[in-house]
Amino acid sequence: MYPLRLAPGQDDGGWLPIGEADWRENLDPLIAQRLRDAYGQVSVEDVAWYVLGVLSSSEYRERYASELAIDHPRIPFPASREAFDVMREVGERLGAAHLLEAPMPADGARLEGSESGRVDEVRYEAETASVWINREQRFTGVRLETWAWGQGFRPPEHFLTDRKGRALDMGKIEMFCRAVLVEESLALAQPMNQAFRIGPGAATESRRRLRPSGAPPYWASGSVILWRYRRIVPGYVGPETLRPMTVVQDDAAGLVACWRLGRRCYALCCPTDASCDRCRRSRCFARSVQCAATDGKAWAC
């Protein structure tokens, strides 16, 4: 989704258009139409803020940790416009904090003292929630959680340490005061997870079901499932693997899917003997891999 908008093709190497109406949204037309059908009018900025909120949710990253380890993130969308707007608003607030555009609170960080603003030292004082930069000047209103944010790489501390021996001008002072608004990001962690639970998290949980092969409800031909398996050969047990598969046929006799349409099919979790007619016509997965879940079960996307 970056950039949010694209300019029309310039075959003659002309100037880029100035008017906003001349730019088109960088959003797949099919996805855009589906979002409009579900939510009404939705701009590419709305989608971008929503995606930022979902990707920044710790519950999203924990729930799909194994999938994210091997593939690009996939963004779930809720059924209702209200749930979409909740996550969009949280994502927009988070984006404003990251872009240093969040409003400065009255009790926010500020530089106090009468020196020139030269950074001679960087010392945090927990008792007064202050950061000293020389003998006379300090930034006040810097909470310990904000100063320690980032663990091994602390952005506020790195910002000042990198400028030792130099004086901070008004622009750099304001930038530091806005940078410590990272506490806004910390405060948004819980609302973000709550928005994920009531919106996209609830939607995916209802679709992500675990069921035995050969048992209804059956997946329609052409559906994409996420197959979880572990390859086992003599003397070696491979890591758990996730692979998107396309359903070819799913009924009481078992599930047949393929990696790509037109390629060799695989009989997944066939409930009958490996010498059944279906496994002879395809390749029984049970001969080379063992399902990571028990009793021949598969995850649906």
C-alpha positions in Angstrom: 0.0 0.0 0.0 3.0 2.3 -0.2 2.7 4.8 -1.8 -1.0 5.4 -1.0 -1.6 7.0 -4.4 -0.1 6.6 -7.9 0.2 9.1 -10.7 -1.1 8.2 -14.2 1.4 6.9 -16.7 3.7 9.5 -18.2 4.8 8.2 -21.6 6.3 11.6 -22.6 8.2 12.2 -19.4 6.0 15.1 -18.4 5.4 16.7 -15.0 3.5 14.8 -12.3 -0.1 16.0 -11.8 -0.7 18.6 -9.1 -4.4 18.1 -8.5 -5.4 15.3 -6.1 -8.1 14.2 -8.4 -5.5 13.2 -11.0 -3.9 10.6 -8.7 -5.4 7.1 -8.3 -5.5 5.1 -5.1 -2.9 2.3 -4.8 -5.5 -0.3 -3.9 -6.5 -3.4 -5.9 -9.8 -2.6 -7.6 -11.3 -5.9 -6.6 -10.4 -5.4 -3.0 -11.6 -1.8 -3.1 -15.0 -2.9 -4.5 -15.4 -5.6 -1.8 -14.6 -3.1 0.9 -17.1 -0.7 -0.5 -19.7 -3.4 -0.6 -19.1 -4.3 3.0 -18.5 -0.9 4.6 -19.7 1.8 2.1 -17.3 4.5 1.1 -13.7 3.7 2.2 -10.6 5.6 1.3 -7.1 4.2 0.9 -6.1 6.2 4.0 -8.8 4.4 6.0 -7.4 1.1 4.8 -3.8 2.1 5.6 -4.6 3.2 9.2 -6.6 0.0 9.7 -3.7 -2.2 8.4 -1.3 -0.3 10.7 -3.5 -1.0 13.7 -3.8 -4.7 12.9 -0.1 -5.2 12.3 0.8 -3.4 15.5 -1.5 -5.5 17.6 0.5 -7.9 19.8 -2.4 -10.4 19.7 -2.3 -10.5 15.9 1.4 -11.2 15.9 1.1 -13.9 18.6 -1.9 -15.6 17.0 -0.2 -15.8 13.6 3.4 -16.1 14.7 4.0 -19.4 12.8 2.4 -18.0 9.6 4.3 -14.8 9.8 7.6 -16.7 10.1 7.3 -18.1 6.6 5.0 -15.8 4.7 4.0 -12.1 4.2 1.2 -10.9 6.6 -2.4 -11.4 5.6 -4.8 -8.8 6.8 -8.2 -10.0 8.1 -11.2 -7.7 7.9 -14.2 -7.6 10.2 -17.8 -8.1 9.1 -19.1 -4.7 10.4 -18.2 -1.1 9.6 -18.2 -0.3 13.3 -15.5 -2.8 14.1 -13.5 -1.6 11.1 -13.7 2.0 12.3 -12.6 1.1 15.8 -9.3 -0.4 14.5 -8.9 2.4 11.9 -9.1 5.1 14.6 -6.6 3.3 16.8 -4.3 2.9 13.9 -4.6 6.6 13.0 -3.7 7.6 16.5 -0.7 5.3 16.4 0.4 6.7 13.1 0.2 10.3 14.4 2.5 9.3 17.3 5.0 7.6 15.0 5.0 10.6 12.6 5.5 13.0 15.6 2.2 14.6 14.8 0.4 13.8 18.0 -0.7 16.8 20.0 1.6 17.9 22.7 0.1 17.5 26.2 0.3 20.4 28.7 2.4 18.2 31.0 4.6 16.8 28.3 8.4 16.9 28.0 10.1 20.3 27.9 13.6 21.7 28.3 14.3 23.7 31.4 17.4 25.6 32.3 19.4 28.7 31.1 22.3 27.1 29.2 22.8 27.0 25.4 21.3 23.6 24.9 24.6 21.9 24.4 24.6 18.2 25.0 27.5 17.4 27.3 26.0 14.4 29.0 23.0 12.2 28.9 21.8 11.1 32.3 18.3 10.0 33.3 17.1 10.8 36.8 14.2 8.6 37.8 13.2 10.5 40.9 12.3 13.6 38.9 11.5 11.9 35.5 14.2 14.1 33.9 17.0 13.8 31.4 20.0 16.0 32.1 22.0 17.1 29.0 24.4 19.4 30.9 24.9 20.9 34.4 22.1 23.4 34.1 19.6 22.0 31.6 17.3 19.0 31.6 14.2 17.6 29.8 11.4 17.2 32.3 8.3 15.0 31.9 10.1 11.9 30.6 8.7 8.9 32.3 10.8 5.8 32.9 8.7 3.6 30.7 9.2 6.1 27.8 13.0 6.4 28.4 13.4 2.6 28.6 11.2 1.9 25.5 13.1 0.0 22.8 15.1 -2.3 25.2 18.6 -2.6 23.7 18.1 0.4 21.3 16.4 3.2 23.1 15.4 5.9 20.6 15.2 8.9 23.0 18.6 8.1 24.6 20.1 7.5 21.2 18.8 10.8 19.9 20.6 12.7 22.5 23.8 10.6 22.7 24.2 11.0 18.9 24.3 14.8 19.4 26.9 15.0 22.2 29.1 18.0 21.9 26.5 20.0 19.8 23.8 22.4 20.8 20.2 21.6 20.2 18.3 24.1 18.2 14.6 24.8 18.6 13.7 22.2 15.9 15.7 19.4 17.6 14.3 20.3 21.0 10.8 20.1 19.7 11.6 16.8 17.9 12.8 15.3 21.2 9.8 16.5 23.1 7.5 14.9 20.4 9.6 11.7 20.2 9.0 10.9 23.9 5.3 10.8 23.0 6.1 7.1 22.4 4.1 6.7 25.6 1.1 7.3 23.4 2.0 4.1 21.5 2.4 2.3 24.8 -1.0 3.5 26.0 -2.6 2.3 22.7 -1.4 -1.3 23.1 -4.5 -2.4 25.1 -7.1 -0.6 23.0 -5.4 -2.0 19.9 -5.7 -5.6 21.2 -9.3 -5.0 22.2 -10.1 -3.6 18.8 -8.5 -6.7 17.2 -10.5 -9.1 19.4 -13.9 -7.5 18.6 -13.0 -7.0 14.9 -10.6 -8.9 12.7 -9.7 -11.4 15.4 -13.3 -12.4 15.9 -13.8 -12.7 12.2 -10.8 -15.0 11.6 -11.6 -17.1 14.7 -15.0 -18.0 13.3 -13.4 -19.0 9.9 -10.4 -20.7 11.3 -11.8 -24.1 12.3 -10.2 -27.4 13.0 -12.1 -30.5 11.8 -11.4 -34.1 10.9 -11.0 -34.9 7.2 -14.2 -36.5 5.8 -16.5 -34.6 8.2 -18.7 -31.7 7.2 -18.8 -28.8 6.7 -16.8 -29.4 3.5 -14.6 -26.8 1.8 -15.7 -25.7 -1.6 -13.5 -26.5 -4.6 -11.0 -23.7 -5.1 -10.9 -22.6 -1.5 -7.5 -22.0 0.0 -6.5 -23.8 3.2 -3.4 -23.5 5.3 -2.0 -27.0 5.6 0.1 -27.6 8.8 2.4 -30.6 8.6 5.8 -32.0 9.7 8.1 -33.9 7.3 9.4 -37.1 8.8 12.2 -39.3 7.2 14.3 -42.0 8.9 16.5 -40.3 11.4 15.1 -36.8 10.9 12.0 -35.0 12.0 11.6 -31.7 10.2 10.2 -28.5 11.6 6.5 -27.7 11.5 5.6 -26.3 8.1 2.7 -24.2 6.9 1.8 -24.3 3.2 -1.2 -22.7 1.4 -3.1 -25.4 -0.6 -6.0 -25.1 -3.0 -8.9 -27.5 -2.5 -9.7 -29.7 -5.5 -12.3 -32.0 -3.8 -13.5 -32.4 -0.3 -16.2 -34.9 0.7 -16.8 -37.9 3.0 -14.0 -39.8 1.2 -11.4 -37.3 2.3 -9.7 -34.1 1.2 -7.7 -33.6 -2.0 -5.7 -30.4 -2.6 -2.9 -29.1 -4.7 -0.1 -26.5 -4.3 -1.1 -24.8 -7.6 -4.0 -25.4 -9.9 -2.8 -27.7 -12.7 0.0 -29.3 -10.6 0.0 -32.7 -9.0 -2.7 -33.2 -6.3 -2.2 -34.5 -2.9 -4.6 -36.5 -0.8 -4.5 -34.9 2.6 -5.6 -36.8 5.7 -7.4 -39.5 3.8 -9.5 -41.3 6.4 -9.3 -44.6 4.4 -6.4 -46.9 3.7 -3.5 -45.5 1.7 -4.2 -47.9 -1.1 -7.7 -46.4 -1.8 -8.6 -45.3 -5.3 -8.3 -41.6 -4.5 -4.8 -42.0 -3.2 -3.8 -44.0 -6.2 -5.0 -41.2 -8.5 -3.2 -38.6 -6.5 -0.3 -38.9 -4.1 -1.1 -39.7 -0.5 0.6 -37.2 1.7 0.6 -39.7 4.5 3.5 -41.5 2.9 5.9 -38.6 3.1 4.7 -36.3 5.8 2.9 -36.5 9.1 0.2 -34.0 10.0 1.3 -31.8 12.9 -2.2 -31.9 14.3 -3.7 -35.2 15.6 -6.3 -37.4 14.1 -5.8 -36.1 10.6 -7.0 -32.5 11.0 -6.3 -29.4 8.9 -6.5 -25.7 9.5 -8.7 -23.6 7.2 -7.7 -20.0 6.3 
